[in-house]
Structure formats: C-alpha cells, structure tokens
Amino acid sequence: QVQLVESGGGLVQAGGSLRLSCAASGSISSIAAMGWYRQAPGAQRELVARIFSGGTTNYADSVKGRFTISRDNAKNTVFLQMNSLIPEDTAVYYCRLTMTSMRTYWGQGTQVTVSS
C-alpha cells in the first residue's frame, strides 16, 4: 500500500505564495510521475502540474509562470511552489502518484483559499 501525505495549504491573500508538499511512503516500487491536481467547488478535478521520473514537467496554462513543481527523489516527495496567487486558484489540491505499472494513488487533499 502507498500513502500520500499532503501539507502546506491554507488561506492567503491575492498576490501571496504557498508551498505544498506531498510525501509518499509505503510499497513504492518505481514511480513514473507525481503531480498536483485541484478541484474547485462545482468543477471537475484538473491537472495543475506534474513531474515525470526523468524530470520533464507539465503545467496547466492557467498556472504557467506562477507555479513551479519540483521533486526530492530520495524522499519521494513532490513540492508545488505557488506564487502570485489569485482567487481563481482557490480549490482543494490533491497529490497524485503514478507507478510505472500505471497504478495511481491519491492524497487526501489540502485546501487552498485565496482571498481578494
């Protein structure tokens, strides 16, 4: 079994910054990718950013230039540095881990609220 523990969410004013962390533990064999998704009330869950084992990254157009994803391979931890936050970034942010077997795991989610 794999556990993902997220931290770093909270309330911040527009223009502020937050850093999310997601630590993976348990029966981790080979990780293909780790990423962050978010879900706002009444909306579908969407990709925010992900990082593949080789270091390639993908970002949603809405966060490019403001968010940065990074990873500590030794600690199986992924980070999301979020700068210049806007109210539209308000959502529950979920960490996702994808194994090379394509099996996926989700974290419990962390709330990010950006006030105007």
Buried (B, 14 or more C-beta within 10 A) or exposed (E): EBBBBBEBBEEBEEEBEBBBBBBBEEEEEEBBBBBBBBBBEEEEBEBBBBBBBEEEBBBBEEBEEBBBBBBEEEEBBBBBBBBEBEEEBBBBBBBBBBBEEEEEBBBEBBEBBBEE
